[in-house]
Amino acid sequence: MAVWETVEAVPDVDPVEVEYAELWRDLDKVVFSTTLEDVWTARTRLERSFDAAAVRRLKEGAVADLSVSGPALATHAFAAGLVDEVHLLVNPILVGAGTPGLPAGVRVELELVDEHRFSNGVVHLHHRVRR
């Protein structure tokens, strides 16, 4: 994700990517990692383990939505009941291997709120978690 710190320096960068980079830089970020020694992006802090109670407190005190990125982290968030909504971007590409995009072994009932198909074939699915 560090590319968003300096994406403007990339030749012929799309203005949409520059806009996203500006939004990303304005966010406070928490990176959960057992392998990184340090983080080097602005407004970013490093946590060694996922503490569901600490994340719940962060969520309760937040003035804006929080976002979880990555299937390993999402597994912990789903299991702790911390997820309220799911946004999936489905790309028209079959890879056949790799890390699953959704956590295994966790069952969560979802309700479709909205969907949008982009001209490049990508589909955005927005679901709300049923409680």
N, C-alpha and C positions, 0 to 999 in steps of 0.2 A: 504493500500500500504506500510505501514511501515515494513511489513515482509521483504521487499527487503533490508532493512538496515542490517539485521543480518542473512539472509537465510543460509549462510555458516555454522552456528552453528547447523542447523537442521541435525539430523542423516540421512545418505543415501540420501542427497539431490542430485537431478539430475544435472549434469554439465551444462546442458542447462539453468537451473534456476539460477545457479551461474553466468553464462555469462550475462543473462538478468539483474540480480541484479547489476552487475558492470556497465552496460549501464545506468540503472535507477538512480543509485547513482550519475552519472556524469551529470545528467540533472538538470536544474533549473526548479522548480515546483511552481505553484500557485494553492492553494486550495481555492475554493469559498465555504464558509460555514457560516451559521448564527448560528450554534449550537456549533461548536468547540470553546473552549476557547483559544487554542494554538496549534501550530504544533510542532512536535518534530523530524521530519526527516530533514536531512541535505539539504541545498540548496532549502528550501521550505519557502514560505511566505503565509500568510493568508489574504484573502480579504473577506469582509462581503457581498458584492453584486457584481453582474456582471455589469460592466460598458463597454458597447459595444465600446464606443469611445476610452477608455483606452486599450482595447484588440486590437482594430484596430491599434493603435499606436505601441503596442508591436509587432504585426504581421508585420507591415511595417518596423520596425527596426530589425527584426529577421534575423540572418544569417543562420538559419536552420529551418526546418519545426516545426510548433507548433502542439500539439496534444490536443484534447478535449476528456475527458473520462467521461462517465456517461450521461444518457439520459436527466436529468434535465438541466445540463449545456449545452448539445448539443442543446436543444430547444432554448435557448437564442442565441447561436452562429448561428444556422440556421436562426432564425428570423432576426438577424442582418446582414445576408449575409456574414458572416465571414468564412464559410466553403467552401473549394475548392475541397476537396476529402473526400470520405467516405470509410473506411475499415471495413468490417463486418466479424466477425468470427461466422459462423453458426454451432452450436453444435447439434449433433443428439440426442437431449433430449427434450421431451415435458414436460413443467412445468405446464402449465395451469393457472397460475396466476402470479402476481408480477408486477414490473414496466416494461412497454414496453421498448424495446431497442432503438426504434426510436421515435422522438417526435410526439405527436398528434397535429393536427391542423396546421401543417406546410407542404406546398407542395413545393418540390424541384425536378426539373428534373435532373435525373442522367444518365450518360453514362457509361456502363460497360467498364472498361479498361483491367481488368485481373481477372482470377479466378484460384484457386488452391485447389485441394482436397487432404487432408492429409490421411495417411493410417488409422488413427483412426476414419475417417468419418467426421471430421471437414472440412468445406469448407470456404476458404477465398475469399471474393468478394471485389474487388477494383473498386470503381466508381469515376468518376470525375463529379463535379457539372456543369451542362450546364448553361451558362449565357445568 
